[in-house]
Amino acid sequence: MSNNDIYQPSLFSDAELGLNDQYTQEGPVCCLGMEFDNDEARREYFRNELRKRLPELRKIEGFPIGTDDDIIRLSDPPYYTACPNPWLNDFIREWEDEKVELEHEGKRDKQFRVSEPYASDVSDIKNDSVYRAHMYHTKVPHKLIMRYLLHYTEPGDIVLDGFAGTGMTGVAAQACGDLENQDWETIEADIDVKKQKRGLRHAICGDLSPYAATIAYNP
Ligand SMILES: C[S@@+](CC[C@H](N)C(=O)[O-])C[C@H]1O[C@@H](n2cnc3c(N)ncnc32)[C@H](O)[C@@H]1O
């Protein structure tokens, strides 16, 4: 018997899950090489695709216990899926192509090597509003992760956090592309960020916990 044969009433309403507030951009959007009239159309298309792929995905060990409908409702594919994400390779292909462009533009160095290890004191950055937005055990401030990303990676690099919790690695990767709007004092504390190449990093975040994944998805 599959999970879909068992009637499982939803524990939460859409509003409680934050599904009514899903990220929506007005106007045309491009996603994985496809154009859509708006984000709603993009979500609809990929939700249908996810539904078709669920029978195959359910064969993966550790697939979450839940009905197809609930997994689809929780997901905002291809960016966030409440189950193994079948579009990871597509994203990686796109990002690898982007790396070549960034190298041509001189925004990343193909020969980049890290010559020194980096260690940092985290005590000064736990007052941040993003850090305090949700309680989570062993939560890591995104500004600390930014320091590591800026030291160890180049713009366009892909970072995997398979134990992502509340998704602070994703926030940090995004914020590396938006340094102008960051609070410099806490990022520059003991690293000369100006020497580093600024620019977006891409993060793949996963977590076993539906609670963590829901926080990470909902900005
Ligand atoms: C230390 S917490 C990470 C917190 C995260 N750094 C943050 O800032 O929110 C470790 C995470 O690993 C997750 N985890 C534990 N075992 C896992 C597994 N086998 N696969 C995926 N995630 C797992 C837990 O649910 C927990 O959210």
The ligand as a Tripos MOL2 file, in Angstrom:
@<TRIPOS>MOLECULE
LIG
   27    29     1     0     0
SMALL
NO_CHARGES

@<TRIPOS>ATOM
      1 C1         23.0510   21.6180   13.1170 C.3       1 LIG1
      2 S1         21.5270   21.6540   12.3150 S.3       1 LIG1
      3 C2         21.8520   22.7910   11.0230 C.3       1 LIG1
      4 C3         21.4270   24.1830   11.3530 C.3       1 LIG1
      5 C4         21.7530   25.1490   10.2310 C.3       1 LIG1
      6 N1         23.1750   25.3320   10.1120 N.3       1 LIG1
      7 C5         21.0450   26.4850   10.4620 C.2       1 LIG1
      8 O1         21.7530   27.5120   10.5390 O.co2     1 LIG1
      9 O2         19.8160   26.5340   10.5560 O.co2     1 LIG1
     10 C6         21.6430   20.0850   11.5310 C.3       1 LIG1
     11 C7         20.4970   19.7470   10.6380 C.3       1 LIG1
     12 O3         20.7550   18.4800   10.0560 O.3       1 LIG1
     13 C8         19.5070   17.8540    9.8190 C.3       1 LIG1
     14 N2         19.7640   16.4290    9.5800 N.ar      1 LIG1
     15 C9         20.1390   15.4800   10.4790 C.ar      1 LIG1
     16 N3         20.3030   14.2900    9.8740 N.ar      1 LIG1
     17 C10        20.0480   14.4930    8.5560 C.ar      1 LIG1
     18 C11        20.0690   13.6450    7.4130 C.ar      1 LIG1
     19 N4         20.3860   12.3590    7.4970 N.pl3     1 LIG1
     20 N5         19.7580   14.1820    6.2110 N.ar      1 LIG1
     21 C12        19.4340   15.4780    6.1030 C.ar      1 LIG1
     22 N6         19.3990   16.3450    7.1580 N.ar      1 LIG1
     23 C13        19.7060   15.8490    8.3600 C.ar      1 LIG1
     24 C14        18.6760   18.2030   11.0300 C.3       1 LIG1
     25 O4         17.2810   18.1560   10.7630 O.3       1 LIG1
     26 C15        19.1530   19.6330   11.3520 C.3       1 LIG1
     27 O5         18.2750   20.5880   10.8040 O.3       1 LIG1
@<TRIPOS>BOND
     1     1     2 1
     2     2     3 1
     3     2    10 1
     4     3     4 1
     5     4     5 1
     6     5     6 1
     7     5     7 1
     8     7     8 2
     9     7     9 1
    10    10    11 1
    11    11    12 1
    12    11    26 1
    13    12    13 1
    14    13    14 1
    15    13    24 1
    16    14    15 ar
    17    14    23 ar
    18    15    16 ar
    19    16    17 ar
    20    17    18 ar
    21    17    23 ar
    22    18    19 1
    23    18    20 ar
    24    20    21 ar
    25    21    22 ar
    26    22    23 ar
    27    24    25 1
    28    24    26 1
    29    26    27 1
@<TRIPOS>SUBSTRUCTURE
     1 LIG1         1 GROUP 0 **** ****
